[in-house]
Amino acid sequence: MSEPITPAISDRICKHMNEDHGDALVLYAKAFGNFPQAESAQLISIDPQGMNLSVQIDGETSGLRIEFDRELKDAQDAHYKLIDMVKQARQMQQA
C-alpha cells in the first residue's frame, strides 16, 4: 500500500507536476476544466477527491477545481489517475 494523500504528499506531487509536466496541467485545464484558452497552469494542491489548479489566460489567473471521477486511495493511485487523465485529455483534444 502506498502513502495516503497528505498535505506533504500533495506538495510533493505538485512540485513534480509543476517542474516536469506543465504541458499536462494545461491539458487538464483545457479538457476537464473547460478552459480551452489556457496558456499555462500550475497544480496548487491535490486530494483524494480532486485537484486545484491556477490557470493563466491572457495575463489573468483563475482558480480551477477538477473533481476526479472517483476517490483516490493513495499517492500511487494519484500517480496512475493523473497519467490516465493526460491520455484522456489528449484524445479529447484530437476529437
BAFI-3210 file (N, C-alpha, C; in Angstrom, 3 decimals, decimal comma, padded with zeros to 6 digits):
// residues 95
n [1|2|3|4|5|6|7|8|9|10|11|12|13|14|15|16|17|18|19|20|21|22|23|24|25|26|27|28|29|30|31|32|33|34|35|36|37|38|39|40|41|42|43|44|45|46|47|48|49|50|51|52|53|54|55|56|57|58|59|60|61|62|63|64|65|66|67|68|69|70|71|72|73|74|75|76|77|78|79|80|81|82|83|84|85|86|87|88|89|90|91|92|93|94|95]
n.u [000,850|000,502|001,462|-000,878|-002,748|-001,541|-001,097|001,696|002,391|000,784|002,075|004,512|003,712|002,636|004,915|006,514|004,793|004,513|007,155|007,952|005,826|004,241|002,898|000,983|-000,638|-001,785|-003,268|-005,101|-006,556|-007,698|-009,156|-010,656|-011,384|-012,744|-011,455|-010,537|-008,776|-006,550|-003,248|-001,093|-000,582|-000,675|-000,276|-001,855|-002,808|-003,573|-005,975|-007,781|-010,247|-010,016|-008,290|-006,625|-006,047|-004,107|-004,745|-003,546|-004,724|-004,596|-003,001|-004,417|-005,186|-006,828|-008,598|-009,069|-010,972|-010,787|-012,656|-012,165|-013,197|-013,630|-012,883|-009,533|-007,238|-004,613|-001,211|000,056|-002,142|-003,020|-000,934|-001,275|-003,844|-003,491|-001,887|-003,658|-005,573|-004,178|-003,809|-006,491|-007,222|-005,595|-006,734|-009,254|-008,576|-007,852|-010,158]
n.v [-001,197|002,196|005,597|007,640|010,459|013,069|016,515|016,935|015,004|015,901|018,354|017,378|015,995|018,159|019,790|018,119|017,812|020,501|021,195|019,291|018,541|020,549|020,848|018,827|019,781|022,030|020,723|019,362|021,573|022,524|020,277|019,168|021,269|023,096|025,278|026,185|028,046|028,128|029,048|028,506|026,503|025,757|023,292|023,451|022,090|018,699|016,240|013,389|013,647|015,453|017,992|021,160|023,863|026,607|028,729|030,351|032,810|034,946|036,756|036,850|035,277|032,383|030,421|026,912|024,039|020,632|017,843|014,420|011,350|009,405|008,548|008,855|006,390|006,479|007,795|006,481|005,690|008,216|008,968|007,143|007,918|010,578|010,154|008,649|010,618|012,477|011,038|010,711|013,411|014,152|012,613|013,795|016,323|015,774|014,959]
n.w [000,000|-000,788|000,186|002,043|000,723|001,934|003,117|002,790|000,882|-001,193|-001,711|-002,671|-004,998|-006,421|-006,784|-008,417|-010,679|-011,506|-012,116|-014,020|-015,689|-016,943|-019,370|-019,246|-017,199|-018,397|-020,334|-018,666|-017,684|-020,054|-021,051|-018,885|-017,299|-018,729|-019,867|-022,587|-023,643|-022,053|-021,188|-019,542|-016,602|-013,120|-010,620|-007,621|-005,361|-004,389|-003,630|-002,282|-003,610|-005,712|-007,735|-007,445|-009,507|-010,783|-013,307|-016,217|-018,374|-021,003|-019,464|-017,120|-014,007|-012,998|-010,608|-010,474|-009,967|-010,311|-010,210|-009,405|-011,023|-009,265|-005,832|-004,798|-003,656|-002,614|-002,796|-004,942|-006,458|-007,199|-008,891|-011,064|-011,838|-012,683|-014,919|-016,522|-016,942|-018,490|-020,860|-021,597|-021,900|-024,061|-026,095|-026,170|-027,094|-029,675|-030,818]
ca.u [000,000|001,244|001,190|-002,111|-002,502|-001,461|-000,595|003,099|002,373|000,221|003,154|005,498|003,105|002,543|006,272|006,893|003,966|004,813|008,505|008,195|004,663|003,409|002,037|-000,139|-001,523|-002,552|-004,245|-006,180|-007,378|-008,453|-010,069|-011,533|-011,743|-013,492|-010,647|-009,828|-007,770|-005,480|-001,888|-000,247|-001,311|000,119|-001,011|-001,766|-002,955|-004,304|-006,526|-008,425|-011,431|-009,748|-007,088|-006,803|-005,073|-004,087|-004,668|-003,283|-005,369|-004,453|-002,439|-005,280|-005,065|-008,095|-008,546|-009,850|-011,078|-011,174|-013,029|-011,886|-014,418|-013,725|-011,951|-008,229|-006,894|-003,298|-000,321|000,270|-003,390|-002,999|000,028|-001,919|-005,006|-003,004|-001,446|-004,882|-006,243|-003,418|-004,159|-007,869|-007,225|-005,003|-007,743|-010,314|-008,048|-007,776|-011,520]
ca.v [000,000|003,455|006,604|008,412|011,782|014,077|017,783|016,787|014,247|016,839|019,279|016,638|015,764|019,469|020,198|017,276|018,144|021,871|021,254|018,356|018,199|021,728|020,620|018,006|020,643|022,828|019,791|019,171|022,791|022,588|019,155|018,890|022,498|023,964|026,470|025,851|029,055|028,111|029,182|027,754|026,101|025,207|022,480|024,073|021,011|017,506|015,475|012,188|013,963|016,269|018,825|022,599|024,451|028,037|028,745|031,666|033,074|036,371|037,523|036,730|033,993|031,874|029,177|025,855|022,772|019,491|016,696|013,123|010,559|008,508|008,953|008,201|005,640|006,821|008,535|005,692|005,800|009,563|008,899|006,478|008,720|011,734|009,635|008,324|011,862|013,076|010,263|011,060|014,805|014,178|012,070|014,798|017,425|015,330|014,659]
ca.w [000,000|-000,918|001,212|001,858|000,147|002,996|002,562|002,375|-000,381|-002,165|-002,069|-003,476|-006,314|-007,081|-007,176|-009,552|-011,839|-011,944|-012,679|-015,121|-016,522|-017,169|-020,536|-018,784|-016,405|-019,356|-020,914|-017,675|-017,659|-021,308|-021,249|-017,742|-016,604|-019,627|-020,134|-023,834|-023,965|-021,037|-021,715|-018,623|-015,398|-012,016|-009,668|-006,299|-004,374|-004,814|-002,512|-002,840|-004,400|-006,891|-007,726|-007,609|-010,420|-011,065|-014,767|-016,794|-019,662|-021,359|-018,360|-015,938|-013,320|-012,466|-009,856|-011,106|-009,229|-011,146|-009,384|-010,009|-011,225|-008,097|-004,776|-004,900|-002,440|-002,070|-003,704|-006,162|-007,195|-007,782|-009,994|-012,204|-012,243|-013,440|-016,223|-017,272|-017,327|-019,599|-022,060|-021,906|-022,365|-025,410|-027,011|-026,282|-027,901|-031,063|-031,313]
c.u [000,889|000,819|-000,153|-001,766|-002,639|-001,051|000,857|003,191|001,825|001,301|004,183|004,971|003,046|003,898|006,709|006,111|004,319|006,183|008,641|007,032|003,696|002,446|000,802|-001,138|-002,375|-003,625|-005,410|-007,131|-008,266|-009,539|-011,088|-012,033|-012,514|-012,795|-009,855|-008,712|-006,629|-004,104|-000,887|-001,062|-000,326|-000,795|-000,774|-001,859|-003,731|-004,768|-007,275|-009,625|-011,150|-008,466|-007,453|-005,665|-005,195|-003,812|-004,475|-003,908|-005,267|-003,984|-003,265|-005,099|-006,421|-007,844|-009,458|-009,810|-011,543|-011,432|-012,664|-013,198|-014,621|-012,723|-010,657|-007,866|-005,608|-002,462|-000,085|-000,965|-003,456|-002,084|-000,632|-003,105|-004,557|-002,525|-002,662|-005,555|-005,503|-003,771|-005,564|-007,939|-006,660|-006,010|-008,860|-009,861|-008,041|-009,151|-012,128]
c.v [001,252|004,429|007,290|009,801|012,837|015,412|017,687|016,039|015,138|017,806|018,616|016,409|017,084|019,915|019,428|017,671|019,533|021,966|020,437|018,143|019,362|021,559|019,799|018,859|021,528|021,954|019,550|020,365|022,872|021,511|018,992|020,144|023,477|025,312|026,222|026,825|029,114|028,167|028,439|027,448|025,569|024,406|023,054|023,020|019,863|016,787|014,283|012,479|014,759|017,066|020,274|023,151|025,969|028,129|030,175|031,746|034,574|037,222|037,495|035,350|033,604|030,606|028,165|024,601|021,712|018,315|015,411|012,351|009,515|008,994|008,154|007,559|006,143|007,521|007,784|005,761|007,165|009,600|008,306|007,288|009,904|011,314|009,317|009,591|012,574|012,361|010,626|012,480|014,905|013,675|013,094|015,960|017,062|015,129|015,851]
c.w [000,000|000,181|000,966|001,322|001,254|002,370|002,080|001,042|-001,497|-002,646|-002,979|-004,894|-007,095|-007,611|-008,422|-010,807|-012,382|-012,610|-013,962|-016,086|-016,714|-018,332|-020,150|-018,004|-017,311|-020,005|-019,956|-017,692|-018,899|-021,373|-020,123|-017,037|-017,455|-019,805|-021,419|-024,184|-022,945|-021,701|-020,845|-017,377|-014,372|-011,117|-008,277|-005,198|-004,994|-003,553|-003,098|-003,748|-005,679|-006,782|-007,976|-008,460|-010,420|-012,567|-015,270|-018,188|-019,920|-020,184|-017,079|-015,330|-012,734|-011,670|-010,521|-010,237|-010,217|-010,213|-010,129|-010,145|-010,124|-007,063|-004,903|-003,566|-001,786|-003,141|-005,014|-007,061|-007,891|-009,005|-011,238|-012,727|-013,095|-014,827|-017,097|-017,793|-018,453|-020,897|-022,536|-022,491|-023,776|-026,430|-027,233|-027,166|-029,383|-031,667|-032,057]
res [m|s|e|p|i|t|p|a|i|s|d|r|i|c|k|h|m|n|e|d|h|g|d|a|l|v|l|y|a|k|a|f|g|n|f|p|q|a|e|s|a|q|l|i|s|i|d|p|q|g|m|n|l|s|v|q|i|d|g|e|t|s|g|l|r|i|e|f|d|r|e|l|k|d|a|q|d|a|h|y|k|l|i|d|m|v|k|q|a|r|q|m|q|q|a]
***
